[in-house]
Amino acid sequence: MEHPPIPAAIGDLIEQYGVIFEEPRGLPPQRAFDHAIPLVSGARPVNLRPYRYSPAQKDEIERQVADMLAQGIIQPSVSPFASLVLLVQKKDLTWRFCVDYRHLNAITIKNRYPLPVIDELLDELAGARVFTSLDSRAGYHQIRMRPEDEHKTAFKTHHGHFEFKVLPYGVTGGPPTFQGGMNIVLAPFLRHRVLVFIDDILVYSEDLDSHIRLLLQVFQLLQEHQLKVKYSKCTFARSKLLYLGHENSGDGVRTDEKNIAAVQKWPVPTNVKEVRGFLSLAGYYRKFVHGFAITSRPLTDQLKKGTVCRWTELEDGAFRALQQALVAVPVLALPNFSKMFELEIDASDLGIGAVLMQEIHPLGFLSRALGPRNRMLSTYEKEGLAILLAVDHWRPYLQHDEFIIHTDQRSLIHLEDQRLSTPRQQKIMVKLLGLRYRIVYKRGLDNRAADALSRLPGPPQGDLATITTAVPAWLEAVQLGYREDPAAQRLLARLATNPDAHDGYQLCDGIIKQNGRVWLGDNVSLQKQVLEALHTGAIGGHSGFNATYRRVRRLFTWPGLKHHVKMFVEACQTCKQAKPGRV
């Protein structure tokens, strides 16, 4: 797509401040926000045996080390620390040089610098009609290490021992340091016509004249602090511009259409298997879709034994309605950086799927069909590929703090502790370097949303659903339910005044949690809704008592839960007919 020409006055500014668009060479200056690596008390230096490399790879390591020495961004080291070099081949067949800092990161005290709240950032754009986006070039290497911490970045190769004088890629705490640094540099304009999200700078104004004056001031600050931006990734003086997954213009902020294509372009099912696959995804989020059971009835009827699969206007209407509901405001929500992110990933013979979530609420969907070459991979490698792609897509949301990866591939749970013996393992780990995460096993039966996305037919794709504002309706229902429950009211009052009043209980955004699970108290209506969703619904699939109990107990708790689940399953008419004498 062709873009409108850059206004002449802005072109003159770009030429005048050309130094900020140049490739960084040499060392940046020492600044107040240089990166530190504080270690936990009693930590011992990391010192590991190097990986084995082929002669060609050794030549490449020597070349890149020589280049970094010439730039002055590394220096020879006598440090007791020694992390390992990773050399990963890129698509253009060149090599990416990284250092495996997993062991160093494990003993580093984490930086808790707060990242901006995305919906608050977008609120600041009200009234703006001219937008410029600036992308920091080689961001990390523009930040110096504190001299007293340089030795901790040391790495070992087959031909020497070196350490970084700049912030290296893969060290934990990089994004908060960069965010904090940019906030200091651009402090005069933050929230007053300039927004910063890590290495993305957005400049916005009501008209072109004020925009030109503002860009001049921003360019002056970047030049003064010797910071660089990448011209090829910048856009100047647009009336409409994508930022943080949203299209911003004088008409306001709206979802970028291509970001919800993974669900909107779901092909019309042509057989029972494809109907079941779509309902598996939709059913996972039925609690967020008003009137789900009624809307989906024409499709669920297709799954009944003895029914001849047919597709009429009735079924097509139900399919389209659910398709739209999955990407509507009540379903997708903006990420909250004060809460933990979770990734559910899965792989099938057809493709890979992933869902980004917070507190089981979906933030985005990703689906990609596999080509013939990738279909030959092992399940371990396919699920690893799913992690790689999902982390790459959602990195801005995952890099600020610890997140959880759910997989049904047990061997991936120990990825963090494995010696990286294959190129694919190394490629996955390069994407995860510097991130804080836990990989958790989740049975395939409990991972239905990602599983459904992984089975999407069609050509290879990588669209993800974006990120729109909403408060989960079920959370509101729980909070309303507390108002009618005297026991809940008493517990809320005690926890509000003394968070440690009851062992195992905590108050999170108005929700009572017991050992991490949402506490429903004696609200019979809410209990019934949960049981219907997790037993009767598409996610439950009318499973037996044990499976239903495990599913409910993983998320919720209330007095007499086990007995209530048993009574509910035993009373289920569908189960009685389908499994007589075995409920």
Buried (B, 14 or more C-beta within 10 A) or exposed (E): EEEEEBBEBBEEBBEEBEEBBEEBEEBBEEBEBBBBBBBEEEBEBBEBEBBEBEEEBBEBBBEBBEEBBEBEBBEEBEBEBBBBBBBBBEEEEEBBBBBBBBBBBEBBBBBEBEBBBBBEBBEBBEEBBBBBBBBBBBBBBBBBBBEEBBBBBBBBBEEEBBBBBBBBBBBBBBBBBBBBBBBEBBEEBBEEBBBBBBBBBBBBBEEBEEBBEBBBBBBEBBBEBBBBBBBEEBBBBBBEBBBBBBBBBEEEBEBBEBBBBBBBBBEEBEEBEBBBBBBBBBBBBBBBBEEBBEBBEBBBBBEEEEEEBEBEEEBBEBBEBBBBBBBBEBBBBBBBBEEBBBBBBBBBEBBBBBBBBBBBBBBBBBBBBBEEEBEEBEBBBBBBBBBBBBBEBBEBBBBBBEBBBBBBBEBBBEBEEEEBEEEBBBBBBBBBBBBBBEBEEBEEBBBBBBBBBBBBEEEEBBBBBBBBEBBBBBBEBBBEBBEEBEEBEEBBEBBEEEEEEEEEBBBEEEBBBBEEBBBBBBBEEBBEBBBBBBBBBBBBBBBEBEBBBBBBBBBBBBEEBEEBBBEBBEEBEEBEEEEEEEB
